């Protein structure tokens, strides 16, 4: 018995000492380290940017380190929640669609207007009177097309209307090409529905004096189930998926879409501008153009601009005490010209920081450069709409992206009950709002 | 053992007895204390906190939740998606309970009769169980992929391309895909339970049956099955728990899809709490599910215990 007790005491003492030592180890390092979250995964362009950013920060802040927390393809939600629970959120974090949650929880430190002015960044719409996120670049969402396949069907300019778009896809199909790459398994399934909702239910240029569709919906004045335009959108989605999406699409996700499109196996990809950053690493050797989203209601076609408010690709700080100054230095190092250029190249975004002496994204790989040129030209020609990304307090619930993806999955699964599909969107919206 | 009245003991004996009792108490504390602490810290406390959160509208982003009383429980009774999740979970659970009680038992009886390569064949059946759920689920996801999955590749190679299916995407097939995944993973474990049960059947019973000229079916019906009823009780409760707790397999493979077709109760709780930031409501769903599961399991055990054979 005595031996057992001794063993227990020795074991417990050892455990306590080991824990204490483990706690001490690296404590000094941690005090001089700024942790930064980023979604790099296997994307080479993103990695290059982070390495340049880290080198710039560590060069200008001797003795300090910048440590990467790579969240891969995840969007941080679960990671941030667990770090909130343990009280150690990283000092600099990507915000994605979580800014309002983080701000409401009191985890973010606001940025002064001088920060934006220093780099020539437009002031994002404030959230409850404050600005938290450092805006990156102009991120647009539109339609990537395989120029050769579309030309083969006789279409060389962006279709203005949804009818023109559908007619063109039929022509491409008739020529023996696969008209569309589309995977229904994950988030990317929502893209066509997102494009349609953002460009039809919302004003192309929001009028501050007029409540948006989001505001009207939250006030109970409109709903998907009762809005004839929403019904029309759903009808068009059913027609679209029935006509151009082959059996088995529910097995495919973003990676399969990318592989098909870059492999020259599909003529059209409804995907955000970030795809440009993957052209060179994937050695895509044909010409791709980037076109605006055609209208379902006779409006002019537009790109959807998704980085203008305090969400999406935006970074922010949670640092307190003496680390706050260094966390701000990390945010500032982002706009070093060399670092910022790498960012624009990796993400295929356009310049937002007007005082930073860089142009748009560039690449030595000709097809990538041609795509950037196409994006820049068409961005200038057709312009953008913010769609439903109006402000942190004026947008659908963040989980609405997945709601749209699920509705598209339902259609792919054979659900043709438009009333039920619209109700799903209303129900999800209402449920998600209760979590905000 | 006879007890000696305390008053009849010598003082030194009484002291020795007290010291022994203290030592025993200390030893119990040292030996059981850590386990009790861990159990209380990681099971009991979270369960109590879970109930407390169910009375709030906590989003998971703030430090302190707001008390909302029984509002979450009231909402629960009108929640059609919760009902749909219950229906799907019950369907999967029914298939699993049936398979893990009947199928695994038949397999165990057959494995018990093996004369050659007994160990190897049993190990092969047990092997999927030692794989993590994540690995099994990813493996099935690969098998079921429409374009490149092994199943469809095989069908196409055999000239049966028309029979190729979107096993995970077709709403008519996906419930059976989930069932197949869980059944494949768990079959080895459940058949091992039955095999262990079969080893407890006294040889004399088999010898007597042989003398009476009983065939294999008769031996199973009259000897093995009645003797296995306690194992059936355990297996059915475990299968019920496996079915009701279906979650990881869903997260890795279908993520509740296509659409909302494979929302189990577990996935619905995750969807509410993590993806929709409704930790309070998710806790209410968890609590109700937990209470229902305890009730069903207790009923199941009570019913099956009555049928158990006492030797």
Boltz contact constraints between the chains, C-beta under 6 A:
constraints:
  - contact:
      token1: [A, 1]
      token2: [B, 27]
      max_distance: 6.0
  - contact:
      token1: [A, 5]
      token2: [B, 30]
      max_distance: 6.0
  - contact:
      token1: [A, 8]
      token2: [B, 30]
      max_distance: 6.0
  - contact:
      token1: [A, 78]
      token2: [B, 274]
      max_distance: 6.0
  - contact:
      token1: [A, 81]
      token2: [B, 60]
      max_distance: 6.0
  - contact:
      token1: [A, 101]
      token2: [B, 61]
      max_distance: 6.0
  - contact:
      token1: [A, 105]
      token2: [B, 61]
      max_distance: 6.0
  - contact:
      token1: [A, 105]
      token2: [B, 62]
      max_distance: 6.0
  - contact:
      token1: [A, 248]
      token2: [B, 146]
      max_distance: 6.0
  - contact:
      token1: [A, 248]
      token2: [B, 147]
      max_distance: 6.0
  - contact:
      token1: [A, 248]
      token2: [B, 166]
      max_distance: 6.0
  - contact:
      token1: [A, 250]
      token2: [B, 166]
      max_distance: 6.0
  - contact:
      token1: [A, 250]
      token2: [B, 169]
      max_distance: 6.0
  - contact:
      token1: [A, 250]
      token2: [B, 258]
      max_distance: 6.0
  - contact:
      token1: [A, 251]
      token2: [B, 145]
      max_distance: 6.0
  - contact:
      token1: [A, 251]
      token2: [B, 146]
      max_distance: 6.0
  - contact:
      token1: [A, 251]
      token2: [B, 166]
      max_distance: 6.0
  - contact:
      token1: [A, 251]
      token2: [B, 169]
      max_distance: 6.0
  - contact:
      token1: [A, 399]
      token2: [B, 275]
      max_distance: 6.0
  - contact:
      token1: [A, 399]
      token2: [B, 276]
      max_distance: 6.0
  - contact:
      token1: [A, 406]
      token2: [B, 259]
      max_distance: 6.0
  - contact:
      token1: [A, 409]
      token2: [B, 257]
      max_distance: 6.0
  - contact:
      token1: [A, 409]
      token2: [B, 258]
      max_distance: 6.0
  - contact:
      token1: [A, 409]
      token2: [B, 259]
      max_distance: 6.0
  - contact:
      token1: [A, 410]
      token2: [B, 259]
      max_distance: 6.0
  - contact:
      token1: [A, 413]
      token2: [B, 171]
      max_distance: 6.0
  - contact:
      token1: [A, 413]
      token2: [B, 258]
      max_distance: 6.0
  - contact:
      token1: [A, 413]
      token2: [B, 259]
      max_distance: 6.0
  - contact:
      token1: [A, 431]
      token2: [B, 276]
      max_distance: 6.0
  - contact:
      token1: [A, 432]
      token2: [B, 276]
      max_distance: 6.0
  - contact:
      token1: [A, 434]
      token2: [B, 278]
      max_distance: 6.0
  - contact:
      token1: [A, 435]
      token2: [B, 59]
      max_distance: 6.0
  - contact:
      token1: [A, 435]
      token2: [B, 276]
      max_distance: 6.0
  - contact:
      token1: [A, 435]
      token2: [B, 277]
      max_distance: 6.0
  - contact:
      token1: [A, 435]
      token2: [B, 278]
      max_distance: 6.0
